[in-house]
Amino acid sequence: MARSLGRTALPTLDFINRGRSDGLDLTDARSVEAAVAAVGPDLVVNAAAYTAVDRAESEPDAAFALNRDGPAALAAITATRRLPLIHLSTDYVFDGSKPDPYVEDDEPSPLGVYGWSKAEGEDAVRRATGDHIILRTAWVYSPFGANFVKTMRRLAEERDEVAVVADQVGSPTAAGDIAVAIGAIAEQVLVGGAAVRGTFHLAGAGTASWFDVAGAVFAERAARGLRVPPVFRAITTAEYPTAARRPMNSRLDTTRLRETFGVTLPHWRESLAAVMTALEAEPR
Ligand SMILES: NC(=O)c1ccc[n+]([C@@H]2O[C@H](COP(=O)([O-])OP(=O)(O)OC[C@H]3O[C@@H](n4cnc5c(N)ncnc54)[C@H](OP(=O)(O)O)[C@@H]3O)[C@@H](O)[C@H]2O)c1
């Protein structure tokens, strides 16, 4: 997501990315303080996180250090400097037992270490600063880094058979759309003086299973004459055991974001098509 943020052009604001390659380690408050002092921002966006959902089960200290303690320290710094903080969080704070899409006021009840560390990170941010906007997003894909869409694309090249979980449903979201939305929210906070703060769900329109997303990736490839796996089949969560349990339903209701900031994201299929165009245009 950090790379998508860095590529988003805004009429009135500049994104300045700072991360580990610049000496900013979110688990080291002094390095965060130094980076904020050097950049002198009007608003801070925290897109750093420990996101290895399965590995977190065996590395809870690392997950909590980055997802709870780092945001707590950052929020204390932004509070002292009177800067608004936009903090990214996740659908995995929910346990998935709700039959309907989750709204912001639903009680978090994470199933694993990653979700717990993110839920506690949200609480730490809320305690440290009232000037926060927590954006829970979900099922993020982009042309950059490692993500489900890129994995399916690779498997389409390599495998004769691909089996994908069809009984988990969520809200696929393009990182580029998140970046544009964050820009629009930041502009309203800084330029328009929007006063509303709190927790919001930010996700692509439409819902899907992982099987649906994989199917869309393969359809985009087929439309371009590219290889797809000869056998593509749906499996259940029980047939694909992982270290961390995942919510069966993590669809996010984004009404509050639309009504507050006028921000809606495109349908995931539309954004997936754009991401596939970007990916398949790359030289191999
Ligand atoms: N990916 C998803 O499907 C998903 C779903 C829901 C919510 N989210 C949330 O969205 C946000 C962004 O996630 P993402 O998908 O962009 O994750 P990601 O691809 O794993 O990126 C994590 C980022 O954190 C940075 N980072 C790691 N350790 C750091 C440290 N000690 N100090 C400073 N930066 C550090 C990484 O920097 P390097 O480049 O140096 O490694 C990277 O830029 C997170 O809050 C995540 O919880 C993601």
The ligand as an SDF file (V2000), in Angstrom:
LIG
                    3D

 48 52  0  0  0  0  0  0  0  0999 V2000
   -2.8450   -6.7130    2.7100 N   0  0  0  0  0  0  0  0  0  0  0  0
   -4.1220   -6.8610    3.0560 C   0  0  0  0  0  0  0  0  0  0  0  0
   -4.8590   -7.6660    2.4830 O   0  0  0  0  0  0  0  0  0  0  0  0
   -4.7050   -6.0010    4.1490 C   0  0  0  0  0  0  0  0  0  0  0  0
   -6.0360   -6.2420    4.5210 C   0  0  0  0  0  0  0  0  0  0  0  0
   -6.6140   -5.4500    5.5150 C   0  0  0  0  0  0  0  0  0  0  0  0
   -5.8670   -4.4510    6.0990 C   0  0  0  0  0  0  0  0  0  0  0  0
   -4.5770   -4.2450    5.7460 N   0  0  0  0  0  0  0  0  0  0  0  0
   -3.8330   -3.1950    6.4370 C   0  0  0  0  0  0  0  0  0  0  0  0
   -3.3590   -2.2620    5.4930 O   0  0  0  0  0  0  0  0  0  0  0  0
   -2.1370   -1.7010    5.9370 C   0  0  0  0  0  0  0  0  0  0  0  0
   -1.0860   -1.8340    4.8730 C   0  0  0  0  0  0  0  0  0  0  0  0
   -0.8970   -3.2160    4.6150 O   0  0  0  0  0  0  0  0  0  0  0  0
   -0.0980   -3.7500    3.3280 P   0  0  0  0  0  0  0  0  0  0  0  0
   -0.9400   -4.7600    2.6820 O   0  0  0  0  0  0  0  0  0  0  0  0
    0.4550   -2.6090    2.5300 O   0  0  0  0  0  0  0  0  0  0  0  0
    1.0750   -4.5090    4.0640 O   0  0  0  0  0  0  0  0  0  0  0  0
    2.5000   -4.9530    3.5190 P   0  0  0  0  0  0  0  0  0  0  0  0
    2.4780   -5.0650    2.0340 O   0  0  0  0  0  0  0  0  0  0  0  0
    2.9050   -6.1170    4.3630 O   0  0  0  0  0  0  0  0  0  0  0  0
    3.3910   -3.7000    3.8720 O   0  0  0  0  0  0  0  0  0  0  0  0
    3.7360   -3.4500    5.1900 C   0  0  0  0  0  0  0  0  0  0  0  0
    4.5420   -2.1790    5.2140 C   0  0  0  0  0  0  0  0  0  0  0  0
    5.0260   -2.0290    6.5480 O   0  0  0  0  0  0  0  0  0  0  0  0
    6.3590   -1.6430    6.4640 C   0  0  0  0  0  0  0  0  0  0  0  0
    7.0850   -2.0380    7.6630 N   0  0  0  0  0  0  0  0  0  0  0  0
    7.2890   -3.2810    8.1280 C   0  0  0  0  0  0  0  0  0  0  0  0
    7.9810   -3.2340    9.2730 N   0  0  0  0  0  0  0  0  0  0  0  0
    8.2310   -1.9170    9.5330 C   0  0  0  0  0  0  0  0  0  0  0  0
    8.9020   -1.2150   10.5550 C   0  0  0  0  0  0  0  0  0  0  0  0
    9.4610   -1.8540   11.6030 N   0  0  0  0  0  0  0  0  0  0  0  0
    8.9620    0.1240   10.4930 N   0  0  0  0  0  0  0  0  0  0  0  0
    8.4030    0.8020    9.4590 C   0  0  0  0  0  0  0  0  0  0  0  0
    7.7390    0.1920    8.4510 N   0  0  0  0  0  0  0  0  0  0  0  0
    7.6580   -1.1550    8.4960 C   0  0  0  0  0  0  0  0  0  0  0  0
    6.8910   -2.3600    5.2460 C   0  0  0  0  0  0  0  0  0  0  0  0
    8.0530   -1.7210    4.8350 O   0  0  0  0  0  0  0  0  0  0  0  0
    9.2230   -2.4400    3.9760 P   0  0  0  0  0  0  0  0  0  0  0  0
    8.9090   -2.0550    2.5810 O   0  0  0  0  0  0  0  0  0  0  0  0
   10.4710   -1.8460    4.5200 O   0  0  0  0  0  0  0  0  0  0  0  0
    9.1250   -3.9080    4.2400 O   0  0  0  0  0  0  0  0  0  0  0  0
    5.7350   -2.1860    4.2820 C   0  0  0  0  0  0  0  0  0  0  0  0
    5.8120   -0.9510    3.6230 O   0  0  0  0  0  0  0  0  0  0  0  0
   -1.8200   -2.4100    7.2470 C   0  0  0  0  0  0  0  0  0  0  0  0
   -2.2880   -1.6430    8.3240 O   0  0  0  0  0  0  0  0  0  0  0  0
   -2.6200   -3.6860    7.1780 C   0  0  0  0  0  0  0  0  0  0  0  0
   -2.9230   -4.1990    8.4570 O   0  0  0  0  0  0  0  0  0  0  0  0
   -3.9830   -4.9940    4.7680 C   0  0  0  0  0  0  0  0  0  0  0  0
  1  2  1  0
  2  3  2  0
  2  4  1  0
  4  5  1  0
  4 48  2  0
  5  6  2  0
  6  7  1  0
  7  8  2  0
  8  9  1  0
  8 48  1  0
  9 10  1  0
  9 46  1  0
 10 11  1  0
 11 12  1  0
 11 44  1  0
 12 13  1  0
 13 14  1  0
 14 15  2  0
 14 16  1  0
 14 17  1  0
 17 18  1  0
 18 19  2  0
 18 20  1  0
 18 21  1  0
 21 22  1  0
 22 23  1  0
 23 24  1  0
 23 42  1  0
 24 25  1  0
 25 26  1  0
 25 36  1  0
 26 27  1  0
 26 35  1  0
 27 28  2  0
 28 29  1  0
 29 30  1  0
 29 35  2  0
 30 31  1  0
 30 32  2  0
 32 33  1  0
 33 34  2  0
 34 35  1  0
 36 37  1  0
 36 42  1  0
 37 38  1  0
 38 39  2  0
 38 40  1  0
 38 41  1  0
 42 43  1  0
 44 45  1  0
 44 46  1  0
 46 47  1  0
M  CHG  2   8   1  16  -1
M  END
$$$$
